[in-house]
Amino acid sequence: MEKIVVYTDGGCSGNPGPGGWACVVIDGDDARELSGGSRSTTNNQMELTAAINALSVIYNTPRFKSRKIEVNIDSQYVKNGITSWISKWKVNGWKTASKKPVVNQELWQQLDKLNSALDVEWKWVKGHAGVEYNEICDSLCQKQIKLFK
């Protein structure tokens, strides 16, 4: 079976400010675009929300759940957080190395639950570099941001 390929992006106008998130979930020739936004949010919250929504769609689609998933994301914060930092945060009671509470803990917990239930490979892609589906996600984010301005 082919893997499910995902692209995600999130952003804000101001930080905090009106924000948007978007993802494209690709199954062979079928690409499903999803997006949303918030009147007052942060860039990191929107990046996390995009990843959560993408993995939620996969988790809630029975024919997708058992397949390998490749998530392409332009956020080092989310990629490093879910692949590296989160294991230490959980051991340390959701505290950072400097003993401060992890910012966006609820979102991290949602992402961790989905990531743990699925077979996900996380890949970083350079944003605004002509990567087709990353550019589509960025465009969808910008449309969402405009709705809240």
N, C-alpha and C positions, 0 to 999 in steps of 0.2 A: 504494500500500500504506500502511496505517496505521502510524504509528510505535509502537514498543514503549515503554510508560511504566513507569518503575521508581520505587519509593519505598524508601528504606533508612534504617536507624537502628542505632545501637549504644550501649551504655551499660555502666556498672559500678556495683556497690555498694561504694563505696570506690574509690580510684584510686591504686594498683592494688587489685584485688579481684576477686571473681567477676563475670564479665561475660557479656553476651549481645549477639548481633547478629541482625538480621532484614531481610528484603527482600520486597517484593511485585513480581512481574514481570507486567505486564498487557498482554495481546494481545487487543484488542477487548473481548469480554465475559468472557474467561478470565483470572482472576487467580490466579497461583501464589505461594503463601507459602512462604518458606524461613527457617529460623532455626537457630542453634547458639550455642554458648557455650564458656567456658573458666573453669577454676577460679581462675586468677590472670592478670589481664590489665589493660589500661588502657582508658579510654573511647576514646581515639584509635585504638587497635588494633582495637577492636570496630567503630568507624565505618568504618575502612578495610576490614575483613574483610567487612562487609555489602556494600559497593560491589563488592569483588572477587568475592564469590559471585554477586551479581546479574549482573555482566557476564560471568562464567564461564558461567552458564546460557545467556545469549544467544549467546555465542561458540560454545558447544558444541551449539547447536540450529541445524542448517543453514538452516531456513526463516526464522530470525531474523537471521542474520549480516549480510545485506545491507540491513537496514532501519534507518531512523533510530531513535535511542534518546534518550529524555528521562529523565534521572536527577534525581529530586527528593530532596534531601538536606537535613537540618537541621544539618549540620556545616559551619561556615565553614572549619574546618581542612582537611577533605577537598576541598571545592569550590575553595577558593583554592589549595590545594596542587596539585591536578591541572590546574587551568586557568591558573595563573600561576607559582607558585613553582618547579614541577618543572623547567621549562626552564633556569632559572639553576642549580638544584642539579646537573643533569647536566653543564652546562658547567663548573661548579666542582668536578667530581669528587665529587659527593654531599656537598658541604659547604654549610653555610648562609652567609648574608652575613657572619656573625660568625666564619666559618672553622671552625665546629664540625660534626662529622658529623651528617647528617640523621637524626633519630630515626625509627625504623620504616622504614629504608631498604628492607629486603626487601619489605615490604608495598607501599611506594610503587612499587617496580620491577614488582611483579606487576600493580598497578593501571595503571601506565603502559603496560605491554605490551598489556593488554586494551583500554584506552582508545584506543591508537594503531591497533589492528586494527579498531575499530568506529567508527561515525558517531554520536558521543555529544554531546549537549547537556546541560550541567550547570546545574541550577536550585536555588537555595536556597529552602527553605520554613521558616517559623517552626515550631519544635517546640512541642508541647503547646498548640496553637492551634486544635484542632478540625479539622485537615486529615485527612480520613477514613483514607487509607492510611498516613499518617505515624503516626496514633494506633494503627492495627493493628500497625505495625512496633514501636512502643514497647511495646505489650502483649505481643507475642511475645518481645521482649528481656527484659522483666520476668519472664516465665515461665522463660526460660533461666537468668537470674540465680538464681532460686529453686532451680533444680536443683543449683546448685553451692554453695549456702549451707549 
